[in-house]
Every structure is written in structure tokens, then in C-alpha cells.
């Protein structure tokens, strides 16, 4: 394949590799393409000699499948040589089913590096074939994996099975991917990850156990969305579902509330605006505890994070006061619903790795179960004038979600609580109503009362009886309408709309509980959300 355009922005030096760049320099290349063929673009460099081990790489390979040159913050695809891999394999980007024209490629030096010029290999007419492999999860579960065979010996952890139905009469569904991170690309605050590949389609190494969990659980979440909620991925437009594992977090030491948080010292999971992210297993947290299993092993955790993706695209609930608590609660509802869909039967979050919330009995983990009752964090402007991560957890976003969780349990399962008897409508219908409410009725600064009224309106689309049970479930946890208050001054605050400064939604949600009263994990979850906003304001990958 002819290399027809080269722009050199740095002087070359003699080394074991043919080219070199100093830190922050970039070099461009272009390759011609033929429509219908697939190509592999690869880069070999001295990744093992990176000066900055926190980055995990020296050179990155950037590519656009069009004429415009990539820039350090503008590209379609990225790959990097892994300085942590003793075999130092080349960075590789696969272009599937190219169109006529050019691929514009660049090598960018995160740190000073030496490398050989990128090479392009014409793989011929696209012959990638969907196939089935097998993987073992972190908890020892053996599962079937939908993979992609490229050539005769390479398999990629790319699940394309949901991109069309058997009759071809449904919209193209989501591509489901899982990748492992090995470094950090600081120009746009992005984790560097490798395309997940295997030679025998048996995914059972230590890192592949995490990838197996990520890929398998994302597939279950997608199937639940399609079959129960009737939506096509988190945006209802077939968006790719990418799960990143092995992400050290924070990527570099960070000051938070007068404390320095060491690199990679948070054990957590979160939605970053584009992907769901999980920190590594077998890595010490900030208290020195080693976690042998990553949170991606818990299906409800993965579903919870994908729940943030749904709410982010539907309404983007502000991460403060009552709207922030609803943000967290909706994701918990999603986690529980997906687990029941897959055959599990419990109302806790994170079990199997670390149990951190109880949807049925929020008090077990330090959360309130009655609006403005015991353990409630006052969200009024008078009591909490300035939502703050260090002082008040943005006015109680993690703690107060317990009230909405208790409501959801009663709505789905039924029961008598606080003098109110609710006839359960079933988990699927409860989730369908909740999704319709968040998509069509809730606003970004929603209150608990507004959430109730929105769910009642959404429920009327199913039946008047369902709407009645929605009202009862919210009444049971103390969220009352003005007509129900009967002039009680003590309850009037329960329908006062929140106001004040707001912050964006999509916060981190799951963390280690410090003790059974839940105070430790509330603070840590808030910390991880703040770091996500500070260090990853641009999506990771």
C-alpha cells in the first residue's frame, strides 16, 4: 500500500527504531484505501522505556478514515503500545469495510519515544465472521461469548449478535465491547485500552475474566432493555456499549478535601458519559485493602452504571439535592430489575463482591426510608445553601436515594409500610413506568414530588390501577401532594421544590461501605464522582 503523504514535525535520531519524537510532537501519514476491504494499521515503538510510568505508554497511534489529519484531541480511533506488556506488541487499529479514499494517520508522543513508521496491511475483502467463544468470569461462572473472528487465528471480543434480528426487520442494535485499560492519555483525560483479542477464543486469563464479566453483563443489560423496556441501547438509537476494565483511578495523585488521593487508590465503578468504567482487581485501595474481585463481577453493578447512561441521555438529572438522589435511585432500580430478569432474586446491590445498599430495607446501610424522616439529609436551601462534595455530599445525593428505593420496592413487590398498603404491580411494569417517567415527564432538576407526579402520569399509559399503586407507594415513603398534606406545616417542606446551584449528572455510584451504617461508602462514592468530573470531564474512551 502506497504511503503518499508524510509531514515531519520533529527531527529524527538514530535508534533501534527508525523514527523519534520529543514529548508533545506529532507526525502524520496517509494511506490509500479500497472500498470493501479491511485494513490493519500498526505501530511498533519503545513503549517499555517510557519515562513516565503513570502514562503506561510513550507513543499513541491516531487514525481517521477520511482525509482530515488527526490531532491530539481529534480522531476516530486510537491505539497505543503497552509499556506494561513485556512482549511490547505493536499498537493496532483495524479498519473494517473501508470506503474509497484515504486513512489519515498520526503518531503522537505522550512522552519522548522512538518508533518505526506505521504500517498498513491490506486484509483483503472484509471477511470478519461472527462466532461463539467461551469465557470464565471472576466468580468462576462459565459463559458463552459472542466474538468476531478475523482471519483464521484471531478472535476479537466484539459482540455483534444484536445488530440485526433474524428477519432483518428491526433497527440495527448495539455493538457490545469490552476492553482493558493499561494507561492514561492525558491530553483529553482518557484511558488507553487495548482491543480485546485472543488466539483460541477461550477467554480465561486473569484479565480476561474481567473482560468476560464486562461483555457478558452488558449483553444481559441490552437484552433487558430491548425485551422489557423496548429500547435500543441506552440512547434508544443503537449506541455502542463499551465497558472498560482495569482502569486505575484516579489516573494521577489528586487533592480532594485537604487530602491527597494516591493514583489508583479508589475501588469503584462509574459511567463517564460515554462508557462504563471499572477499577482493577487485586489493587490496594486508599485504606490498604486489596480487593480480589472487580465490581464488574456483580451484574447489578454493571446494570446500575448502564442505568446512569439511560438517565444521562433521557433527562440528565442534576447531581445535587433531590434530583441527584433520584439519579442514583433510578440506577439502583435498573440494577435490581436486570438481576431479576437474569434469574437472580435479591434486593441488595453489589452482593458477590461487596454489598453496599439494600433496596428493600435502606436503613440497613444508613439510608432513610421515609421522606424527611430518620437519617434524611435536609436538601432545603436554608439547611444546605451550597451543594458541596466535601461538606454535604451535594446535599445528600447518595444518602437520600434510599427513600426512592424503598418506594420502588413497594411498587414492584407490594406490602404495608408507614400505614399504607401497596399492591405490587411487578418489577417489569414498575421499571417500564419509571423509564417512561424519566424519558417523558421528569426534568433535570426534578424533586421527589415531581418524580411521583411524573410516574403517575406515565402509569396512566398502562392503567388507572397502576397509577393508583404508584401514588400509594410514594405516599408510603412520605412524599405527599398538597391536597394530602391537609395543611400540616411539618410536611409542607416535603413538597417544596429544590433550588440553588446545580451540577451535572452521571455521578459515580458504588463504593466500599466503611461500616454497616453506610457513612464510609457515602463519602467514598461522592469522592469518586467528584474525581470523575475533575479528571474525566472528557469521556474516557
Protein Blocks (a to p, Z undefined) as FASTA:
>chain_A
ZZfbdcdfbdcdddfbfbdcdehiacdddddddehiacddddddfkllcfblmnopabdc
ddddbfbdcdfkbcfbdcdddfkbmnlpacddddehiaedddddddddfbacdddddddd
debjafbdcdddddddfkopacddddddehjlbccdddfklmpcfkopaccddddddddd
fbdcfknopadddddddfkopafbfklmmmmmmmmmmmmmmmmmmmmnopgcjkonopac
dddehiacdfbdcdeehiacdehiaccdddehjaccdddehiacfkopacfbdfklpmkl
mmmmmmmmmmmmmnopacehjllmmmmmmmmmmmmmmmmmnopacfbehihjaccbdfkl
mmlnopafbehiahiacfbfklmmbgcfklnonnollmmmmmmmmmmmmmmnopaeehia
cddebjklmmmmmmmmmmmmmcfkbcfklmmmmmmmmmmmmomklmmmmmmmmmmnopac
fklnnopaklmmmmcccedddddehiafbdcdfbfnommmmmmmmmmmmmmmmmmmpcfZ
Z
